[in-house]
Amino acid sequence: MRIISGTLGRRKLHPPENLPVRPTTDLAKESLFNILNNLIDFEDIAMLDLFAGTGSIGFEFVSRGAREVCAVDINAGCARFIEKTATEFHVDTMKTFQTDVFSFLKHTLKKFDVIFADPPYDMPNIITLPDIIFEKQLLLPDGMLIIEHSREIDFIAHPQFSQHRNYGKVNFSFFRN
């Protein structure tokens, strides 16, 4: 697993094997960032990485110039790995929150330019994520929500749904304000 581009480009992440994660494949991540390069300016944005796991997506945003990345994961091992990696990479713009994502969303008052969520594919309430985020108005006016999910999930009927991309077993749904 590597960081694709930016100041941390080509740096490798070496998570312990016992972390309960399903990292986004390099191919899917590269494809996602090719899309994002045409949609957003990474410089000086605030990004929220939900179900952060190894922090790979958040580190990619940091590497490309995001001013702040908040990584949220309930697993203590994941949170420790992200913090350890941020220290090793001399990254001071990533904040880690070891808590339940839904609790974090319920209590945060911060707004973000980009929210990325990579929940467990079998999570029963995955379909409610866009509703929670848009009801709480957690995105800034031109903000974007991206959810990674299995092919069995379909967000097309959601009012803020923008587009869907498929890369093998990895699916991304995009939402805009």
Secondary structure by P-SEA (a helix, b strand, c coil): ccccccccccbbbbcccccccccccaaaaaaaaaaaaacccccbbbbbbcccccaaaaaaaaaacccbbbbbbccaaaaaaaaaaaaaaccccbbbbcccaaaaaacccccccbbbbbcccccccccaaaaaaaaaccccccbbbbbbbccccccccccccccccccccbbbbbbcc
